[in-house]
Amino acid sequence: MFSILLVLLIIVSVFMIGLILLQKSEGSGMSGSSAASMFGGVLTGASAGNFLTKTTAWLATIFFVLCAMLAIVASKSDISSRQSELRHELMQREPAQSSPVQEPVPEQPVPTPVSAN
């Protein structure tokens, strides 16, 4: 699921970058000449700008929704992997807990040699 959402996010990102580059900026942009020739002259001037703006808005919305979904999927998969690791650790500890507990044997202090001066 994560990889499918990631691929969709990459595709939406590439389309959004292309549409943003096609839009008219403050001075000159690719929207005026390229968009008209790219769409076969159907979209010219203001209609090309409106179409590109609306499409960019939709792609931006899809982009943010995909980002949120990726975050949710990633957090759930992270939690499930932690839970499985915890279960694995608990299963390994159970047999160790059933065996009798051995108390550590205290070490005898090492006598310090007395030097004869």
C-alpha positions in Angstrom: 0.0 0.0 0.0 2.8 2.3 0.9 4.6 1.8 -2.4 1.4 2.4 -4.4 0.8 5.6 -2.6 4.4 6.7 -3.1 4.2 6.0 -6.9 1.0 8.0 -7.1 2.6 10.9 -5.2 5.5 10.9 -7.6 3.2 10.9 -10.6 1.1 13.8 -9.2 4.2 15.7 -8.4 5.6 15.4 -11.9 2.3 16.6 -13.4 2.0 19.4 -11.0 5.6 20.6 -11.8 4.8 20.6 -15.5 1.5 22.5 -15.0 3.2 25.1 -12.8 5.9 25.6 -15.4 3.3 26.1 -18.1 1.4 28.8 -16.2 2.0 32.4 -17.0 4.2 34.2 -14.5 4.3 37.9 -13.9 5.9 38.8 -17.2 6.3 36.1 -19.7 5.5 32.4 -19.3 5.1 29.3 -21.4 1.3 29.5 -21.0 0.7 32.0 -23.8 2.3 30.3 -26.8 3.0 26.7 -25.7 -0.3 26.0 -24.1 -2.2 27.2 -27.2 -0.1 25.1 -29.5 -0.1 22.1 -27.1 -3.9 22.1 -26.8 -4.4 22.6 -30.5 -5.6 26.2 -30.2 -8.6 25.2 -28.2 -7.4 26.8 -25.0 -6.0 30.3 -25.7 -5.4 33.3 -23.5 -7.6 33.4 -20.4 -9.2 30.0 -20.9 -5.7 28.3 -20.9 -4.9 30.2 -17.7 -8.1 29.1 -16.0 -7.7 25.5 -17.1 -4.1 25.3 -15.9 -5.0 27.1 -12.6 -7.9 24.8 -11.8 -5.9 21.7 -12.8 -3.0 22.8 -10.6 -5.4 23.3 -7.7 -6.9 19.8 -8.1 -3.4 18.3 -8.3 -2.3 20.2 -5.3 -5.3 18.9 -3.3 -4.6 15.3 -4.5 -0.9 15.8 -3.5 -1.8 16.9 0.1 -4.3 14.0 0.5 -1.7 11.5 -0.7 0.9 13.0 1.7 -1.6 12.6 4.6 -2.4 9.0 3.5 1.3 8.2 3.3 1.9 9.5 6.8 -1.0 7.5 8.2 0.1 4.3 6.4 3.7 4.8 7.5 2.8 5.4 11.1 0.6 2.3 11.2 3.2 0.1 9.6 5.8 1.5 12.1 3.5 0.7 15.0 2.8 -2.8 13.7 6.4 -3.6 13.2 7.2 -2.4 16.8 4.4 -4.5 18.1 5.7 -7.6 16.3 9.2 -6.9 17.6 7.8 -6.6 21.1 5.8 -9.9 20.8 9.0 -11.6 19.5 11.0 -10.3 22.5 8.3 -11.4 25.0 8.1 -14.9 23.4 11.9 -15.2 23.8 11.7 -14.1 27.4 9.0 -16.5 28.5 11.1 -19.6 28.6 13.8 -17.8 30.5 11.3 -16.7 33.1 10.0 -20.2 33.7 13.4 -21.5 34.6 14.5 -21.0 38.2 16.1 -17.7 38.9 19.7 -18.0 40.0 21.0 -15.3 42.3 24.5 -14.0 41.5 27.2 -15.3 43.8 28.9 -12.4 45.6 32.5 -12.1 44.9 35.0 -12.4 47.7 37.0 -9.2 48.3 40.6 -9.4 47.2 42.9 -9.0 50.1 45.4 -6.2 49.7 48.9 -7.1 50.4 50.5 -5.5 53.4 53.9 -4.1 52.6 56.6 -4.3 55.2 58.5 -1.0 55.4 
